Structure formats: structure tokens, C-alpha cells
Amino acid sequence: MKLEKMTSIEKNKHDVHVKYYGFEKILYYWFLGGTIFVFSMIVLGGITRITDSGLSMVDWNLFMGVMPPLSSEQWSYLFNEYKKYPEYNLINLGMTLSDFKVIYWFEYSHRILGRLIGLYFIIPFIFFLYKKILSKRDIIFIFILILLGGFQGFLGWYMVKSGLVENPDVSQYRLAAHYSLALLIYLLLFWNTLCLKNYGIIHKKNFSGISLSFIIFIPWLFFVFISGVFVAGTDAGLLFNSYPLMDGYFFPEGFFDLSPKILNFFENKITINIIHRVLTLITILFVIFLWLRVFLIYKSKILIRHHFLILCIIFQFVVGIILVSYSIPNDYAILHHIGALALISLAVYSFHGELYGTRK
């Protein structure tokens, strides 16, 4: 593709991301691919967590860890290394080599995908820098993304290390940090991809009541998701198999019993359970309110994205109740994990649409 350089006047006029005509499409598809990659990475990370596969690889090596085990001797060595750690002796005692291979492949795939994502961004970034076709804005943004991605890899290993001790459970604090950063990277990428999709189409920002509602809703969703991470990280979801009450009580015995009191929000399974239930209930009521507001007040502006948003939150709510009722089956836990990502993606897409007035 031949790229024609823009003048400084044209760049200022159109508030563009790039310095050459035509390059915006390349940048858009690059970011779109990265967004899909990171979405897949978060999904795979959730599956790795849900299947208890995260502690199957007991070391971390950036380069030597790329090659998978190919021979029976290599598999035996890795399995014997795994047996040295508490998870095997306290939880998986008697596990066969075949069972070990299943959890190993999940963790291995998660790590390899992380490396591939790193290369996906670093190699084109170096090429674009060499060609001097990126704007300063995009250079800074992509550089920050790469730094965040590198730190995310370190944070992942830091999280795994917390489970290679006497208590073979990763720290819920480190799990929350790892998930939060992954979600932040995904949302940054997704937002910039949406902005590039409408490149060249001048939209005036519209800060209506609906768009302002999304400014509140998206950080709120982020907060609700982190509360869900603490439910997963402490296995608090296994505590009660009833909804909305917990064994007949709204505040079961043991609620807020830890001292200092601040620890109850992060380590008391009963408190963590109640908080997530209350937050999710507030969330679904807010989405219903938002949908009704659009439907009743802005009738002509009701769009498919608004319907999808309310359907997604209802789906997520129902799956959550099923999870609780059946002691967190893996298949529904994975659905719940993917549903959360779909929900916040729809929220960001809707916010972008409201802000820039796109009718899709």
C-alpha cells in the first residue's frame, strides 16, 4: 500500500492518529487482532484458573519454556517436579500422568499465548518506528501497552509463586491484580480499536444523560468483576448453594467476624459472598433502569446494542445463580467468565456509540 504523507494542517483538522493516508486501516486491523488476542488470553486464563491448572508449571523461563515436552522422559521429569509441591500432595495425590498432561497443557497454552501477543505487538511496532509512520500519540500508547503486557507476565508468575507454598492456593490479592491488569489492557485496546474503526468520520462528542450513565457504569462493572475475582480466589462461591438467601439467612453467622474489620472484605468468605451478590443485584437493576430510560424517553434512539446489553446482564445473572446452586460446575463457571467479558465489551461499545452518535 502506498502511503501519502499528511500535512500538519490536515492532521490538526481531522485530529488523526497517524501521519499517512491509508495507514489508519493497517493500524485498525492490527489493534483489532490484538484486541481479539487479549480477549482470548483472558478467556484462556480463566479456564486455566477454573480447571486448577495454573500450578502445573512450577518454574518460569522466558525462552527455554517455549518448547513443550515431547518425550516420555520429559513428561516424567515435569510430573516429578510437580509432585514436589503441596498441590499434588494435598489435593491431587494419586493423579496420573495423563491427568497431569491435561492441566499442564492449559497452563502451557496460556503462557505461550502471552508470548505470542508480546511478539504480535513488538515486531510490527519496531517496523513502524523504523518507517516513521506512527504518530507520537500512538507511539506512546503502544509503548505503554507493551510495558503493561510485560508487567502482566511478571505478575502472572508472581501470582503462581503464591500457590507453590504450604497452602496450594494462589493469593486472591495477586489473582485480583493479575485479572485487573488484563482487563485494563483489553479495555484500552478495545476502545482504541473502536476509535480507529470510525477513522475519518468526524463525530461531535455527545455527552448526553445516557453516555454519562456509561461513564459511571463501566468503572462500576470493573469493580463488580474484581469482587467476583475474590469470590473465585477464596472459593467463597462454594460456601452456600442457595439464592438469594444463604442457608436461610441474608447475613449468616460469621459475617464480618474477622479483625481488623477491613480484612472481612478480602478474606472472610461470607462477607465476600454477600458483597458480590449485592453488587450484582445493583448492576442488573441499573442496566434495567438504563434500558427503560432509553426505551421510554429516547424511543427513537433504542438500538440493538441496548437490547444486547440487557440480555447479556440477564444471562450473566442466571448463570451466576446456576453456579451457586450446583456448587460451581466448571462449564458454567467458564460461561460466567466469558459472559463477564462480553458484558463489559458491550458496555464499552455502547458508551462509544452514545458518545460519538453511531447508529449500530
C-alpha positions, 0 to 999 in steps of 0.5 A, spaced: 500 500 500 502 506 498 502 511 503 501 519 502 504 523 507 499 528 511 500 535 512 500 538 519 494 542 517 490 536 515 492 532 521 490 538 526 483 538 522 481 531 522 485 530 529 488 523 526 492 518 529 497 517 524 501 521 519 499 517 512 493 516 508 491 509 508 495 507 514 489 508 519 486 501 516 493 497 517 493 500 524 485 498 525 486 491 523 492 490 527 489 493 534 483 489 532 487 482 532 490 484 538 484 486 541 481 479 539 488 476 542 487 479 549 480 477 549 482 470 548 488 470 553 483 472 558 478 467 556 484 462 556 486 464 563 480 463 566 479 456 564 486 455 566 484 458 573 477 454 573 480 447 571 486 448 577 491 448 572 495 454 573 500 450 578 502 445 573 508 449 571 512 450 577 518 454 574 518 460 569 523 461 563 522 466 558 525 462 552 527 455 554 519 454 556 517 455 549 518 448 547 513 443 550 515 436 552 515 431 547 518 425 550 516 420 555 522 422 559 520 429 559 513 428 561 516 424 567 521 429 569 515 435 569 510 430 573 516 429 578 517 436 579 510 437 580 509 432 585 514 436 589 509 441 591 503 441 596 498 441 590 499 434 588 500 432 595 494 435 598 489 435 593 491 431 587 495 425 590 494 419 586 493 423 579 496 420 573 500 422 568 495 423 563 491 427 568 497 431 569 498 432 561 491 435 561 492 441 566 499 442 564 497 443 557 492 449 559 497 452 563 502 451 557 497 454 552 496 460 556 503 462 557 505 461 550 499 465 548 502 471 552 508 470 548 505 470 542 501 477 543 508 480 546 511 478 539 504 480 535 505 487 538 513 488 538 515 486 531 510 490 527 511 496 532 519 496 531 517 496 523 513 502 524 518 506 528 523 504 523 518 507 517 516 513 521 509 512 520 506 512 527 504 518 530 507 520 537 500 519 540 500 512 538 507 511 539 506 512 546 500 508 547 503 502 544 509 503 548 505 503 554 501 497 552 507 493 551 510 495 558 503 493 561 503 486 557 510 485 560 508 487 567 502 482 566 507 476 565 511 478 571 505 478 575 502 472 572 508 468 575 508 472 581 501 470 582 503 462 581 509 463 586 503 464 591 500 457 590 507 453 590 507 454 598 504 450 604 497 452 602 496 450 594 492 456 593 494 462 589 493 469 593 486 472 591 490 479 592 495 477 586 489 473 582 485 480 583 491 484 580 493 479 575 485 479 572 485 487 573 491 488 569 488 484 563 482 487 563 485 494 563 489 492 557 483 489 553 479 495 555 484 500 552 485 496 546 478 495 545 476 502 545 482 504 541 480 499 536 473 502 536 476 509 535 480 507 529 474 503 526 470 510 525 477 513 522 475 519 518 468 520 520 468 526 524 463 525 530 461 531 535 462 528 542 455 527 545 455 527 552 448 526 553 444 523 560 445 516 557 453 516 555 454 519 562 450 513 565 456 509 561 461 513 564 459 511 571 457 504 569 463 501 566 468 503 572 462 500 576 462 493 572 470 493 573 469 493 580 463 488 580 468 483 576 474 484 581 469 482 587 467 476 583 475 475 582 475 474 590 469 470 590 473 465 585 480 466 589 477 464 596 472 459 593 467 463 597 462 461 591 462 454 594 460 456 601 452 456 600 448 453 594 442 457 595 439 464 592 438 469 594 438 467 601 444 463 604 442 457 608 436 461 610 439 467 612 441 474 608 447 475 613 449 468 616 453 467 622 460 469 621 459 475 617 464 480 618 467 476 624 474 477 622 479 483 625 481 488 623 474 489 620 477 491 613 480 484 612 472 481 612 472 484 605 478 480 602 478 474 606 472 472 610 468 468 605 461 470 607 462 477 607 465 476 600 459 472 598 454 477 600 458 483 597 458 480 590 451 478 590 449 485 592 453 488 587 450 484 582 443 485 584 445 493 583 448 492 576 442 488 573 437 493 576 441 499 573 442 496 566 434 495 567 433 502 569 438 504 563 434 500 558 427 503 560 430 510 560 432 509 553 426 505 551 421 510 554 424 517 553 429 516 547 424 511 543 427 513 537 434 512 539 433 504 542 438 500 538 440 493 538 446 494 542 441 496 548 437 490 547 444 486 547 446 489 553 440 487 557 440 480 555 447 479 556 446 482 564 440 477 564 444 471 562 450 473 566 445 473 572 442 466 571 448 463 570 451 466 576 445 463 580 446 456 576 453 456 579 451 457 586 446 452 586 450 446 583 456 448 587 460 451 581 460 446 575 466 448 571 462 449 564 458 454 567 463 457 571 467 458 564 460 461 561 460 466 567 467 468 565 466 469 558 459 472 559 463 477 564 467 479 558 462 480 553 458 484 558 463 489 559 465 489 551 458 491 550 458 496 555 464 499 552 461 499 545 455 502 547 458 508 551 462 509 544 456 509 540 452 514 545 458 518 545 460 519 538 452 518 535 453 511 531 447 508 529 449 500 530 
